[in-house]
Amino acid sequence: MSKLDRFSKGYLTVPVFVKRAYDELEALDGNSYRLRKGDGTKELVEEIRPLAAFLKYFERPGRSVKCRFFTGNQNYDAKIKLKGEDIDRGWIEEQFFVEVTTAVSSWDYLEREAISRYGSTFGGGDIRRVGSRKKGSDRIESRAVAQDHDAPVKNAIEWTKTALRKKNEKLYPKPCILVVHVENERPFSVHEWSLLAKEVQGEVDRDRFNFTFVVCSWSNTVFRV
């Protein structure tokens, strides 16, 4: 059975969805995680992990949530069904489609591969592949980069804007929630997350998506933009 089958066969309560997500993530070894090796690993890391953080945030007293993950190429990644006072009073719809996307650097995959191959790498983005992968002669070179302290925040802002713009070019079923998973280069303070939220709001398509949330699954940071 694929690891994704545990999330796609029916609607799961939030505690069950989160526990299964964490169990599957903890079962991965370092190389599988970094290189997205194995059936369903990429979806587990890049879609189900952010969904787990979002679901914990979105459920609250007066609003119980169940979620089902969908594999395949449809224009959404999950569906959620809601029950409770919020729905009975008409404050929010009883179900939503959910689309998950990742805001990440264009060199993230090289850094992950370099760590698996060599055990470490420099951050900052001065990294490239040299040689031929087909011939087995390639290597990844990275150089140390001096950065201002706020460079990771500025970078994350630009990655998030890019992710939002890409989603704004496509059509999605209604009603729909967009979850943007930010892979930040270092932990952010509350002030830094607040700055990111302020800077990216202009890229949010409020006609296309009923709600848009930024998620950092490692710190369980979730907020609406």
N, C-alpha and C positions, 0 to 999 in steps of 0.2 A: 504494500500500500504506500502510495506517495505521501510524503509528509504534509502536502497540501490538502489531501483528502480529509484530514482531521478538522479542517476549517470550511470545507466546501460542500459537505453532505447535508447540512441543515443549519438552522439558525441556532447560535450558541449564546448563552447568557454571557455577560461581560466577564465574570470571574472564570468561567470555563474557557472562554476564548483567550484570556490573558495567560492563564496557567499553561494551556497547551502551547501558546507562543513561546513562553519562557522555557518550557521543557525542551522544545525543539531547538531553540537557540543555544541552550546550554549543552545540548548533545553534539553541537558542531565543534570540530577542532579548529585551530587557528587558521590553517591553510584553507579549509573548506569555507570558513567565514570570509576571509580576505579575498579569495579568488572566486567566490560564489560557485564552488564546485558541488556537484550533486544535484539530483532531480529536485526541483522546487526550492533550492537554497537561495537563489536570487530573489524570488518572490517573498520568501520567508524574511529575509533581511530587509529588503527595500519596500515591502508593502505591508506584510502582516505585522512586523515589529512596530512601525508607526501607527498602524491601526489599533494595536493593543494600548498604546499610550493615549491615543485619542479617545477610545471607548471609556477608559477609566475616568477621563475628564468629563465626557459628555453625559454619562449617567449620573443621576443625582436624585435626592428625594423628590418624588412626584414625577419621575421620568425613568422608567426601567427600559433597558436597551438590549436587543438581541441582534447579532450580526452573522452574516453568511458571506464568506469569501468566494469569489468567482474566478476560476481560471479561464484562459482563453483570451481572445482579442477583442472582446466587446468594449464599448466605450465607458466602462466603469469597472471598478475592482471589487466592490462589495455592495451589499444592501443591508440596511438596518431597519428594524421594526421597533416602534416605541409604544409604551403603554404608561398610563398614569394620569395624574391630575393635569399636568401640562397639556396633554393631548385631549382629555375630556373637556377642558375649558377652551380648546381651540387656539391655544397659544403657539402651538407648533404642529407640523404635519405628523401623521402616524407612521410614515416610512420615508426613507431617503435612499437614493443611490449615493455611493461614495467613490470618489476618484482620488487616488494617492499618487503623488509625484515627489521627486527628490530634488532639492536644491543643493548642488555639490559642484566642486571644482572640475574643470575639464581634465585635470591631471590626477584626480583621485585614484583611478584604476592603476596608474603607474606606481603611485606610492604604495598601494596595497600589495601589488606584485613584488615591488622591491623589498618590502618587509618580509614577505614569504621567502624570497630567494636569498636575501643577504642578512636578514635579521634587523635591519634598521634603514632609515633613509632620512635625508634632510627635508624639512617642510619648506613652505614658501613658494613653491611652484617652479623653481628652476630645475626641472627634471625632464629627461627625454630618453627614448629608446635608441640605441645605436646598434647597427648590424642587422642581420636578417633572422627573423624567427623561423622561417621555413628551413634555413640552412643550419639552424641551431647555433648561430654565432652571435646572437643578440645579447646585449647587456643593457641595464638601465643605469644611467648616470644622473646623479643629483648633486647639487652644490648648495652650500650654506648661503642663505640670503638674510641680509639685515632688514628688519621691518619695524615700522612704528608700532606701538602697542595696539593701536586701533585698527591696524590693517586687517586682522581676521574678521572684525565686525563689518568693515567696509566691503570685504570680499563676499561675506555671507549675504549682505544686502543685495549686491549685484547678482549673485547666483539665484537668490529668491525672486528677484525681478524677472530674470530670464525664464525661470520655471513658470511663473505666473503668465508671462506673455505667450509662452508656448501653449499653455492650456486655454488661453483666451482665443486661440485660433481654431479650436475644434468645437464640435457639437456634443452635448451630453444630455442624457434623459433628465427629466424634471420630476420632482425636485432633487437637487444634487448638492452634495457637500464636497468641497475640495480640501484635501489634507496635504499640506506641503511639508515634507520632512527635510529639515535643514541639517546637513552634515557639517557642523562648524569645526574649525581647526583647533579650538581650545574651548573650555567652558566659558560661558558668558555670564556676566552679572545681570541682575534685574534691569539696571539702567541700560545695558547694551541690548538686551532683548527689546526693551521699550523703544530704543532708537531704531532698531530694525523694523519693528511694527509700524512706526511712524513713517519711515522712508519708503516702505513697499505698498502702502495703502492705495496709492494712485494707480497701481497696476492690477488691482482686484476688480474682476468683472462681476458686479453684483446682480446683473441681469442673468448671467449664465449660471452662477452658483448662489444658492440661498445663503450658504455660510462658507467662509474660507478660514481655515485654521493653520497656524504654523505649529509644527511639532518638532521637538528634539527628544527622541525616545530614550537617549542615554540618561538624561536628567529628568525625564517625565515633565518637561516643560511644554505646555500647550496654551495657546492663546488665540483669540479671534482677531482677524485683521479686516 
